[in-house]
Amino acid sequence: MIYRIILLVYLMSIVFFTTIQDYKIFFLIFPVLILISIITKPKLIKKAIFSVLPFNLVISVSYSAVSIIKNQFYIDYLILINLRVLSITLLTFLFFSNFNIFKMFNFSRSLTFILVLSYSQINIFKKYYEDFRLAFKSRTIAPPSKKDIYNFISSVLLYFANKSINGSKEITQAMKSRGFFIDQ
C-alpha cells in the first residue's frame, strides 16, 4: 500500500511541476531536489544534467532563434522550460533510484508483466552494448579512424534494430498466448 502512495505522490509531483508557470518557484524546488540527491545519490545530479543537456540545448537554441526573428523573445519562458525539464528529470531519477518499481506496479499483473519484459530487454541490450564496445576496443590496436567508428556504430545500430524487431515479434506472440490481446 505504501508503494502505491509513493507512486501517487510522484505522479502528482510531475503534474504539479508541469502546471507551474513561474520559474521563481523552480528556484525553490530545484535546490531541494539537489539537496535530496546529494543526501541519497550524488551522481544523479550529473546524470540528470547530462541527460537533458542535448534536449534543452536544441529547444533553447530553436526557441531563441525563432522568437528573436519574431521579436517575441521571453527569457522567463526559456528559464522556466529548462528548469522544469531538469527538475522533472532529477525527480524521476531520484524516484527510480530509491524505490523498487516492481513493487509500485504489483497491483496489476498485466503492468508487472509488461514491466518485467521491458526491464529484461533493457538489461539484455545494455549487456550487448557493453560486449560490442569491449569487442571493438579489444580488436583495435591503434586509435580507430572515423570510418572504423562509423562502421562500428552502424553495425551495432543495425544489430539492435534487427534484434528489436525480432524481439518485439516474439514478445507479441508471448503476450497473445497469455491473453493480453483479445482479437475477435
C-alpha positions as CSV (number, residue, x, y, z in Angstrom):
1,M,0.0,0.0,0.0
2,I,2.8,2.4,0.8
3,Y,4.3,1.9,-2.7
4,R,1.0,3.0,-4.3
5,I,1.0,6.1,-2.1
6,I,4.6,6.9,-3.1
7,L,3.8,6.3,-6.8
8,L,0.8,8.6,-6.5
9,V,2.9,11.3,-4.8
10,Y,5.4,11.0,-7.6
11,L,2.8,11.3,-10.3
12,M,1.1,14.2,-8.6
13,S,4.5,15.9,-8.3
14,I,5.1,15.5,-12.0
15,V,1.6,17.1,-12.7
16,F,2.4,19.9,-10.3
17,F,5.7,20.6,-12.0
18,T,4.1,20.8,-15.4
19,T,1.5,23.3,-14.1
20,I,3.9,25.7,-12.6
21,Q,4.1,28.9,-14.7
22,D,6.6,30.9,-12.7
23,Y,10.3,30.0,-12.9
24,K,10.9,31.5,-9.5
25,I,9.1,28.6,-7.9
26,F,11.6,26.3,-9.5
27,F,14.4,28.3,-7.9
28,L,12.9,26.9,-4.6
29,I,12.1,23.4,-5.8
30,F,15.4,22.6,-7.7
31,P,17.7,23.3,-4.7
32,V,15.5,20.9,-2.6
33,L,15.8,18.2,-5.3
34,I,19.6,18.8,-5.4
35,L,19.8,18.5,-1.6
36,I,17.8,15.3,-1.6
37,S,20.1,14.0,-4.4
38,I,23.2,14.9,-2.5
39,I,22.0,13.1,0.5
40,T,20.8,9.9,-1.3
41,K,22.6,9.6,-4.6
42,P,25.0,12.4,-5.6
43,K,25.8,11.0,-9.0
44,L,22.2,11.6,-10.1
45,I,22.8,15.3,-10.4
46,K,25.4,14.9,-13.1
47,K,23.4,12.2,-14.8
48,A,20.3,14.4,-14.9
49,I,22.2,17.4,-16.3
50,F,23.9,15.3,-19.0
51,S,20.8,13.5,-20.0
52,V,18.7,16.7,-20.5
53,L,21.6,18.8,-21.9
54,P,21.1,17.9,-25.6
55,F,17.3,18.3,-25.4
56,N,17.5,21.6,-23.5
57,L,20.2,22.9,-25.8
58,V,18.3,22.2,-29.0
59,I,15.0,23.5,-27.6
60,S,16.6,26.6,-26.2
61,V,18.5,27.5,-29.3
62,S,15.5,26.8,-31.5
63,Y,13.2,28.8,-29.3
64,S,15.7,31.7,-29.1
65,A,16.2,31.8,-32.8
66,V,12.5,31.7,-33.7
67,S,11.5,34.2,-31.0
68,I,14.2,36.7,-31.8
69,I,13.2,36.6,-35.5
70,K,9.6,37.2,-34.5
71,N,10.6,39.9,-31.9
72,Q,8.9,37.9,-29.1
73,F,11.8,36.6,-27.0
74,Y,10.9,35.9,-23.4
75,I,13.8,34.9,-21.2
76,D,11.4,34.0,-18.4
77,Y,9.8,31.3,-20.5
78,L,13.2,29.9,-21.6
79,I,14.3,29.7,-17.9
80,L,11.0,28.1,-17.0
81,I,11.2,25.4,-19.6
82,N,14.8,24.5,-18.8
83,L,14.3,24.4,-15.0
84,R,11.0,22.4,-15.5
85,V,12.7,19.7,-17.6
86,L,15.7,19.5,-15.3
87,S,13.5,19.3,-12.2
88,I,11.2,16.6,-13.6
89,T,14.2,14.6,-14.8
90,L,16.0,14.8,-11.5
91,L,12.8,13.9,-9.6
92,T,12.4,10.9,-11.9
93,F,15.9,9.7,-11.4
94,L,15.6,10.1,-7.6
95,F,12.3,8.2,-7.7
96,F,13.5,5.3,-9.7
97,S,16.8,5.0,-7.9
98,N,15.3,5.0,-4.4
99,F,12.2,2.9,-4.9
100,N,11.5,-0.6,-6.3
101,I,9.5,0.0,-9.4
102,F,8.3,-3.6,-9.5
103,K,6.6,-3.2,-6.1
104,M,5.0,0.1,-7.4
105,F,3.1,-1.8,-10.1
106,N,2.3,-5.1,-8.3
107,F,-1.4,-4.1,-8.1
108,S,-1.7,-5.1,-11.8
109,R,-0.4,-8.4,-13.1
110,S,-0.5,-7.1,-16.7
111,L,1.6,-4.0,-15.8
112,T,4.0,-6.0,-13.8
113,F,4.4,-8.5,-16.8
114,I,5.0,-5.6,-19.2
115,L,7.5,-4.0,-16.8
116,V,9.4,-7.3,-16.4
117,L,9.5,-7.7,-20.2
118,S,10.8,-4.1,-20.7
119,Y,13.3,-4.3,-17.9
120,S,14.7,-7.6,-19.2
121,Q,15.0,-6.1,-22.7
122,I,16.8,-3.1,-21.4
123,N,19.3,-5.3,-19.4
124,I,19.9,-7.5,-22.4
125,F,20.6,-4.5,-24.7
126,K,22.9,-3.0,-22.1
127,K,24.9,-6.2,-21.9
128,Y,25.0,-6.5,-25.7
129,Y,26.2,-2.9,-26.0
130,E,28.9,-3.4,-23.4
131,D,30.0,-6.6,-25.2
132,F,30.2,-4.8,-28.5
133,R,32.1,-1.9,-27.0
134,L,34.6,-4.2,-25.4
135,A,35.0,-6.3,-28.5
136,F,35.6,-3.2,-30.6
137,K,38.1,-1.9,-28.1
138,S,40.0,-5.2,-27.9
139,R,40.2,-5.5,-31.7
140,T,41.7,-2.1,-32.3
141,I,45.4,-1.7,-31.6
142,A,45.8,1.9,-32.9
143,P,43.2,4.5,-32.3
144,P,40.3,3.8,-34.7
145,S,39.7,6.1,-37.6
146,K,36.4,7.9,-38.1
147,K,35.5,5.3,-40.8
148,D,36.0,2.5,-38.4
149,I,34.0,4.2,-35.7
150,Y,31.1,4.9,-38.2
151,N,31.2,1.3,-39.4
152,F,31.1,0.0,-35.8
153,I,28.2,2.3,-34.8
154,S,26.2,1.5,-38.0
155,S,26.8,-2.3,-37.4
156,V,25.7,-2.0,-33.8
157,L,22.6,0.1,-34.7
158,L,21.6,-2.4,-37.4
159,Y,22.1,-5.3,-35.0
160,F,19.9,-3.6,-32.3
161,A,17.3,-2.7,-34.9
162,N,17.0,-6.3,-36.1
163,K,17.1,-7.6,-32.5
164,S,14.3,-5.1,-31.5
165,I,12.1,-6.2,-34.4
166,N,12.6,-9.9,-33.8
167,G,12.2,-9.4,-30.0
168,S,9.0,-7.4,-30.4
169,K,7.5,-10.1,-32.6
170,E,8.4,-12.8,-30.0
171,I,7.1,-10.7,-27.2
172,T,3.8,-10.0,-29.1
173,Q,3.4,-13.8,-29.6
174,A,4.1,-14.5,-26.0
175,M,1.6,-11.8,-24.9
176,K,-1.1,-13.1,-27.3
177,S,-0.6,-16.6,-25.9
178,R,-1.1,-15.3,-22.4
179,G,-4.3,-13.5,-23.4
180,F,-3.2,-9.9,-23.5
181,F,-4.7,-9.2,-26.9
182,I,-8.2,-10.4,-27.3
183,D,-8.8,-10.4,-31.0
184,Q,-12.3,-11.0,-32.2
